[in-house]
Structure formats: structure tokens, C-alpha cells
Amino acid sequence: MKIGEFVSMLNTTKDTVRHYEDLQLITPTWNKHFREYSKKDVLNFQVVRELKEYGLSLNDIQLIFSLKEAHSCGDKELVNKVVEQLSLHLYKLQTEEEELRVRRKTLESEMEQIRSLLGGDSGHD
């Protein structure tokens, strides 16, 4: 299929598709002057989209794809490397979540101090 059909099928943009091509996340073949996208490209695009929904960066996804190229899909080393990448990302999210929790509690405390200075008036009618 050509890029227009690919874009329409996946509800994306040509710019996004070309960017993923530049990153070698999808690799269409060339037929004369046109790119031809295969089922593999569709699947790879969907995998990229799903991994982005998990919060992985395109750099992380590139690493996973390069590991996939170096090993067969069901290879134990590949699976272990993917789990390792996902675990690192999970740790990063947990750290960010804890930092946000601390910032929220600090802000709540500051707001409470301001309210008490105003004589308990919360500013709500």
C-alpha cells in the first residue's frame, strides 16, 4: 500500500510516518518512485504507538527495535532486554510519581499556611 492508504488506515500523518522511517522503526520498500508499506510496517507502527502509550521515548523504542532485529522475536535474550527496558521505564515513572506526590504535599501545606494567615478564609464563597 502507498503512504496515503497507510496514513488513513492508521489515523496518523505523513510527517509521523516519515519520521518513523528516518528512525528505521518502519521500513517500506521502494517500488520505482513510491514507498510500499507492508503488513509488517503496519504492525511495527502499531507497536510503536502502543509503546509510546506506555510512555517510552522513541529512543527507547529504537533500542527495542534494534534488539528485535538482532534476535528473533521469541528469543529469550530479546525478551529479557525488553523486560529490562520496561522495568527501567517503570522505575522512572515511579520516581516521577513520588516526586509529584512530594510536590503536591508541599503545595497543599503552603496553601494551608496562606489560608491560616488570611484568618481561615479559603477564598471560596
Backbone hydrogen bonds, N-H to C=O, Kabsch-Sander energy under -0.5 kcal/mol:
donor,donor_aa,acceptor,acceptor_aa,energy
6,F,2,K,-2.2
7,V,3,I,-3.1
8,S,4,G,-2.1
9,M,5,E,-2.9
10,L,6,F,-2.0
11,N,7,V,-0.7
11,N,8,S,-0.7
12,T,7,V,-1.9
17,V,13,T,-2.2
18,R,14,K,-2.8
19,H,15,D,-2.3
20,Y,16,T,-2.5
21,E,17,V,-1.9
22,D,18,R,-2.5
23,L,19,H,-1.8
24,Q,21,E,-1.6
25,L,20,Y,-3.0
26,I,20,Y,-0.9
29,T,36,E,-2.0
31,N,29,T,-0.5
31,N,34,F,-3.4
32,K,30,W,-0.6
33,H,31,N,-0.6
34,F,31,N,-1.8
36,E,29,T,-3.1
37,Y,1,M,-3.4
42,V,38,S,-1.8
43,L,39,K,-2.7
44,N,40,K,-2.9
45,F,41,D,-2.5
46,Q,42,V,-2.3
47,V,43,L,-2.3
48,V,44,N,-2.5
49,R,45,F,-2.5
50,E,46,Q,-2.4
51,L,47,V,-2.9
52,K,48,V,-2.4
53,E,49,R,-1.8
54,Y,50,E,-1.3
55,G,52,K,-1.4
56,L,51,L,-2.1
61,I,57,S,-2.3
62,Q,58,L,-2.5
63,L,59,N,-2.0
64,I,60,D,-2.2
65,F,61,I,-2.7
66,S,62,Q,-2.6
67,L,63,L,-2.2
68,K,64,I,-2.2
69,E,65,F,-2.1
70,A,66,S,-1.7
71,H,67,L,-1.6
75,D,72,S,-2.0
79,V,75,D,-2.5
80,N,76,K,-2.6
81,K,77,E,-2.5
82,V,78,L,-2.7
83,V,79,V,-2.6
84,E,80,N,-2.3
85,Q,81,K,-2.4
86,L,82,V,-2.8
87,S,83,V,-2.6
88,L,84,E,-2.4
89,H,85,Q,-2.2
90,L,86,L,-2.5
91,Y,87,S,-2.5
92,K,88,L,-2.2
93,L,89,H,-2.5
94,Q,90,L,-2.5
95,T,91,Y,-2.4
96,E,92,K,-2.5
97,E,93,L,-2.6
98,E,94,Q,-2.2
99,E,95,T,-2.4
100,L,96,E,-2.4
101,R,97,E,-2.2
102,V,98,E,-2.3
103,R,99,E,-2.4
104,R,100,L,-2.7
105,K,101,R,-2.4
106,T,102,V,-2.3
107,L,103,R,-2.5
108,E,104,R,-2.8
109,S,105,K,-2.3
110,E,106,T,-2.5
111,M,107,L,-2.7
112,E,108,E,-2.1
113,Q,109,S,-2.1
114,I,110,E,-2.3
115,R,111,M,-2.5
116,S,112,E,-2.2
117,L,113,Q,-2.0
118,L,114,I,-1.6
119,G,116,S,-1.2
120,G,115,R,-2.7
122,S,120,G,-0.6
